[in-house]
């Protein structure tokens, strides 16, 4: 950069010198000779006087201009290259796994913008690394729990500690079902990560919600939870039919899981501008405000004790967010004491 800036400055200086040379030694020389002749001096003497007075000054001016251009280029290059060297060094450290590296945003506006973009990239990579580590740890935990239970049951059956009763096989079946559900959820997440071609169709939102409620109704009846549906006739939205069914099923399962026996769940939908808004509200304990920004993260669970009577694997809401956003929609959650509402918006 320094060489290029120096060459550019020197080219400007040479051009300026050329212009000055033509102006001084051609046009100014003729005028000087004419004036000197008019005042009684000869042409030869006038030329000699002109050359003597101008040539030395011109050489000094040209050398000074070149030196100034080079010095200016070096200072400018240092001003530009300093921040760039720091960003380059930080990028190399980031490439070698140092996630906490950041750079000071200083210098020209373009370099400040570059430094800010680098810091955003580093912060995003740091967050992705944190989420990846948590994902692996949580996935290992979710797999380890049912596998440990299965191993314990099998060893007890082998040693005769537990009899091969229908109840024992029912417990084994529950652990296997848990592993199957977890694998399906992970498959859904992986498929969503690579699904760039989502087919959206215009569908009847009331019909889709009623179908989801019909499938989920036995869960509500077993828990004694009242379910209210408020969806106007003719409400339509653009969505992928299978994705919408999965989203509604996950939200209803989540509502059943966190609504106390005898509680109430409401699923409502309405048109707001150019979007259709669907909300699933349930009574019960609210979600702490510190947890609200994280409930859609993979494997995040508000119930830190991981009591499965209170929560699942922490994947259902992550799938909801992924599938809704694939269809061009948005998701959100609101929670106060005694009431929690999950909602999503779809193009109408």
C-alpha positions in Angstrom: 0.0 0.0 0.0 2.8 2.4 0.9 4.6 1.8 -2.5 1.4 2.3 -4.4 0.5 5.5 -2.6 4.1 6.8 -3.0 4.0 6.1 -6.7 0.7 7.8 -7.1 2.0 10.8 -5.2 5.1 10.9 -7.3 3.0 10.7 -10.5 1.0 13.7 -9.4 4.2 15.6 -8.6 5.8 14.8 -11.9 2.6 15.9 -13.7 2.6 19.2 -11.7 6.3 19.7 -12.5 5.7 19.1 -16.2 2.9 21.7 -16.2 5.1 24.2 -14.3 8.0 23.5 -16.7 5.9 24.3 -19.8 4.4 27.3 -18.2 7.7 28.8 -16.9 10.2 27.9 -19.6 7.9 28.5 -22.6 5.3 31.1 -21.8 7.0 32.9 -18.9 10.3 32.9 -20.7 8.9 34.6 -23.8 7.2 37.3 -21.6 10.4 37.8 -19.6 12.6 38.2 -22.8 10.1 40.7 -24.3 10.1 42.8 -21.1 13.9 42.8 -20.9 14.3 43.8 -24.5 11.8 46.6 -24.1 14.0 47.9 -21.3 17.2 47.9 -23.3 18.7 44.4 -22.6 19.7 42.0 -25.3 17.9 38.7 -25.9 20.9 36.6 -24.9 21.4 38.5 -21.7 17.7 38.3 -20.9 17.7 34.5 -21.4 20.8 34.1 -19.2 19.2 36.2 -16.4 16.0 34.2 -16.6 17.7 30.8 -16.6 19.9 31.8 -13.6 17.1 33.1 -11.5 14.5 30.5 -12.3 16.4 27.2 -12.8 17.8 26.9 -9.3 14.6 27.7 -7.6 12.7 25.3 -9.9 15.1 22.5 -9.1 14.8 23.1 -5.4 11.0 23.3 -5.6 10.8 20.1 -7.6 13.0 18.2 -5.1 11.0 19.6 -2.2 7.7 18.5 -3.9 9.0 15.0 -4.5 10.3 14.7 -0.9 7.0 16.1 0.5 5.0 13.7 -1.6 7.0 10.7 -0.5 6.7 11.8 3.2 3.0 12.4 2.9 2.6 9.0 1.2 4.5 7.2 4.0 2.5 9.0 6.7 -0.8 8.2 4.9 0.2 4.6 4.4 1.1 4.2 8.0 -2.2 5.7 9.0 -4.0 3.3 6.8 -1.9 0.2 7.3 -1.7 0.3 11.1 -5.4 -0.6 11.6 -5.3 -3.0 8.8 -2.4 -4.8 10.3 -4.2 -5.1 13.6 -7.3 -6.4 11.9 -5.2 -8.9 9.9 -3.5 -10.1 13.1 -6.8 -10.4 14.9 -8.2 -12.4 11.9 -5.3 -14.8 12.2 -5.8 -15.3 15.9 -9.5 -15.8 15.3 -8.7 -18.5 12.6 -6.5 -20.3 15.2 -9.4 -20.6 17.6 -9.1 -17.5 19.8 -12.8 -16.5 20.0 -12.5 -13.5 22.4 -10.4 -11.4 20.0 -11.7 -7.9 19.1 -10.1 -4.9 17.4 -10.3 -1.2 18.1 -12.4 0.6 15.4 -10.2 3.6 14.4 -8.8 5.2 11.3 -10.7 6.2 8.1 -14.4 5.6 7.9 -14.0 2.5 5.6 -11.5 0.9 8.0 -13.8 1.7 11.0 -16.6 0.0 9.2 -14.3 -3.0 8.5 -13.3 -3.2 12.1 -16.9 -3.1 13.3 -17.9 -5.8 10.9 -15.0 -7.9 12.1 -16.0 -7.5 15.7 -19.6 -8.5 14.8 -18.3 -11.6 13.0 -16.1 -12.5 16.0 -19.0 -12.1 18.4 -21.2 -14.2 16.1 -18.6 -16.9 15.9 -18.2 -16.8 19.7 -21.9 -17.2 20.2 -22.1 -20.0 17.6 -19.2 -21.8 19.4 -21.0 -21.4 22.7 -24.3 -22.8 21.3 -22.4 -25.6 19.6 -20.8 -26.6 22.9 -24.1 -26.4 24.7 -25.8 -28.4 21.9 -23.3 -31.2 22.2 -23.5 -31.3 26.0 -27.3 -31.2 26.0 -27.6 -33.8 23.3 -25.2 -36.1 25.2 -27.3 -35.6 28.3 -30.6 -36.3 26.6 -29.2 -39.5 25.0 -27.4 -40.6 28.2 -30.5 -40.5 30.4 -32.7 -43.0 28.5 -29.7 -45.2 27.6 -28.7 -45.4 31.3 -32.3 -46.3 32.2 -32.3 -49.0 29.5 -29.0 -50.4 30.6 -30.2 -50.5 34.2 -33.4 -52.3 33.3 -31.6 -54.8 31.1 -29.0 -55.6 33.8 -31.7 -56.0 36.4 -33.6 -58.4 34.1 -30.4 -60.3 33.4 -29.6 -60.6 37.1 -33.1 -61.5 38.1 -33.5 -58.4 40.2 -36.5 -57.3 38.1 -39.0 -59.8 36.8 -39.9 -59.8 33.1 -43.4 -58.4 33.8 -45.5 -56.3 31.4 -44.8 -53.3 33.6 -41.0 -53.7 33.1 -41.4 -54.0 29.3 -43.7 -50.9 29.4 -40.9 -48.9 31.1 -38.4 -50.2 28.6 -40.7 -49.2 25.8 -41.1 -45.7 27.2 -37.3 -45.2 27.2 -37.1 -46.4 23.6 -39.9 -44.1 22.6 -38.1 -41.2 24.2 -35.0 -42.0 22.2 -37.1 -42.2 19.0 -38.8 -38.9 19.7 -35.4 -37.3 20.3 -33.9 -38.7 17.1 -36.9 -37.4 15.1 -36.6 -34.0 16.6 -32.9 -33.9 15.7 -33.8 -35.0 12.2 -36.3 -32.2 11.9 -33.7 -29.6 13.0 -31.2 -31.0 10.6 -33.7 -31.1 7.7 -34.7 -27.5 8.5 -31.1 -26.3 8.4 -30.7 -27.6 4.9 -34.2 -26.9 3.5 -33.9 -23.9 1.2 -36.8 -24.8 -1.1 -40.0 -24.6 1.0 -43.2 -24.9 -0.9 -45.8 -22.5 0.4 -49.5 -22.8 -0.4 -52.6 -20.8 0.4 -54.4 -22.8 3.1 -57.4 -22.4 5.4 -55.9 -21.6 8.8 -59.0 -22.6 10.8 -59.1 -26.0 9.2 -55.4 -26.6 10.0 -55.8 -25.5 13.6 -58.9 -27.7 14.1 -57.0 -30.7 12.7 -54.1 -30.1 15.1 -56.5 -29.7 18.0 -58.3 -32.9 17.1 -55.0 -34.8 17.3 -54.0 -33.1 20.6 -57.3 -33.4 22.3 -56.7 -36.7 24.1 -53.7 -35.2 25.9 -55.8 -32.3 27.2 -58.6 -34.7 28.3 -56.1 -36.9 30.3 -54.8 -33.9 32.2 -58.2 -32.3 32.7 -57.2 -29.1 30.8 -59.8 -27.0 29.2 -59.1 -26.0 25.6 -60.7 -23.1 23.8 -60.3 -22.4 20.1 -61.0 -18.9 18.7 -60.3 -18.7 14.9 -62.6 -16.8 12.5 -64.0 -18.5 9.4 -62.2 -17.8 6.2 -58.9 -16.9 7.7 -56.2 -17.9 5.3 -52.4 -17.9 5.3 -49.5 -18.9 3.1 -47.5 -21.7 4.7 -46.1 -25.2 4.1 -48.9 -27.6 5.3 -46.6 -30.1 6.9 -44.5 -27.4 8.6 -47.6 -25.7 10.0 -49.0 -29.0 11.4 -45.6 -29.6 13.1 -45.6 -26.1 14.6 -49.1 -26.4 15.9 -48.5 -29.8 17.4 -45.3 -28.7 19.2 -47.0 -25.6 20.6 -50.0 -27.6 21.9 -47.7 -30.3 23.4 -45.7 -27.5 25.1 -48.9 -26.0 26.4 -50.1 -29.4 27.8 -46.7 -29.9 29.5 -46.6 -26.6 31.3 -50.3 -26.2 32.1 -51.3 -27.6 35.6 -54.1 -30.1 35.8 -57.4 -28.3 35.6 -55.9 -25.3 33.9 -56.9 -23.7 30.6 -55.3 -23.3 27.1 -56.5 -21.0 24.4 -55.5 -21.1 20.7 -56.6 -18.0 18.8 -55.9 -16.6 15.4 -56.6 -13.3 13.6 -55.5 -11.3 10.6 -53.3 -8.3 11.3 -52.5 -6.3 8.3 -50.9 -8.5 5.7 -50.2 -11.3 8.2 -52.1 -14.0 10.1 -51.2 -14.2 13.8 -51.7 -17.4 15.7 -51.3 -17.5 19.5 -51.3 -20.4 22.0 -51.9 -19.2 25.6 -51.8 -21.4 28.7 -52.4 -20.8 32.4 -49.8 -21.8 35.0 -46.4 -20.5 36.1 -45.0 -17.8 33.9 -41.6 -17.8 32.3 -38.9 -15.7 34.1 -38.0 -12.6 32.1 -34.3 -13.7 32.0 -35.3 -16.9 30.2 -37.7 -15.4 27.6 -35.0 -14.4 25.1 -33.7 -18.0 25.1 -36.8 -20.2 25.0 -36.4 -20.8 21.3 -32.8 -21.9 21.5 -32.0 -25.6 20.9 -32.0 -27.7 24.1 -32.7 -24.6 26.3 -35.0 -25.5 29.2 -36.5 -23.1 31.7 -36.7 -25.9 34.2 -33.0 -26.3 34.9 -33.5 -29.4 37.0 -34.4 -31.3 33.8 -37.4 -33.0 35.6 -39.1 -34.7 32.7 -42.4 -34.4 34.4 -42.1 -30.7 33.8 -40.3 -30.5 30.4 -39.0 -32.3 27.4 -35.7 -32.2 25.6 -35.9 -28.5 24.8 -36.1 -29.0 21.1 -39.8 -28.5 20.3 -39.7 -24.7 20.4 -36.5 -24.6 18.4 -38.3 -26.5 15.7 -41.2 -24.1 15.9 -38.9 -21.1 15.3 -37.0 -22.8 12.5 -40.1 -24.0 10.6 -42.0 -20.7 10.9 -39.0 -18.7 9.7 -38.5 -21.0 6.8 -42.0 -20.0 5.7 -41.2 -16.3 6.0 -42.8 -15.8 9.4 -41.8 -14.8 12.9 -42.3 -16.2 16.4 -42.4 -14.7 19.8 -43.4 -15.3 23.4 -45.0 -13.2 26.2 -45.3 -14.3 29.8 -46.7 -12.8 33.0 -47.6 -14.3 36.3 -50.2 -17.0 35.6 -50.3 -16.7 31.8 -47.9 -17.5 28.9 -48.5 -16.9 25.2 -46.5 -18.2 22.3 -47.3 -16.7 19.0 -46.2 -16.9 15.3 -47.0 -14.8 12.3 -47.4 -16.0 8.7 -48.0 -14.2 5.5 -51.7 -13.9 4.9 
